[in-house]
Amino acid sequence: MTKPTLRAATAADVAAITAIYRPAVLQGTASFELEPPDEAEMLRRFQAVTGAGYPYFVAELGGSVAGYAYANAYRTRPAYRFTVEDSIYIAPDAQGKGLGALLLDALVRTCTAQGFRLMVAVIGDSRNYASIVLHRNAGFTFCGTIHSVGYKFGRWLDSVIMELPLGEGDGSAPAEIGERR
């Protein structure tokens, strides 16, 4: 098996990122979107995340992008500024090859270095065992389930909330934004 590699995503990766996200929307329940966004929208989203200074990575297998992950603001109100939410998507044919763990580890390390204090996983569908196990194996703890919060494919979907303290967590006051980045 080819060993996966990790690198910072670039705008040139947006076509591959869009192709990975498309089946997650059309056939999966990790995303609550109903229509897959086109490349222009995915580029806009990529630029918003990276332009705000959040990390965005791709994992490659055999020289091709096979997965991606990014951290973004958990919520936009200022008191949430030390909390990030992670998003990870793996191409269907690359699942189960360790890419999710590689990407999540990179997000955790980078967000910790940037001074964030908490990473939140909002996992679409309580049946998404792979994502729940991925996060549990990375040290995330279960916070709760929001039951029947979405409706897709003719059924109600839950959201599972998990969290991982970063750095000192809530053990001390954080450095302010300008000092963090």
Buried (B, 14 or more C-beta within 10 A) or exposed (E): EEEBEBEEBEEEBBEBBBBBBBBBBEEBBBBBBEEBBEEEEBBEBBEEBBEEEBBBBBBBBEEEBBBBBBBBBBEEEEEBBBBBBBBBBBBEEBEEBBBBBBBBBBBBEBBBEBBBBBBBBBBBBBBBEBBBEBBEEBEBEEEEEBEEEBEBEEEEBBBBBBBBBBBEEEEEEBEEEEEBE
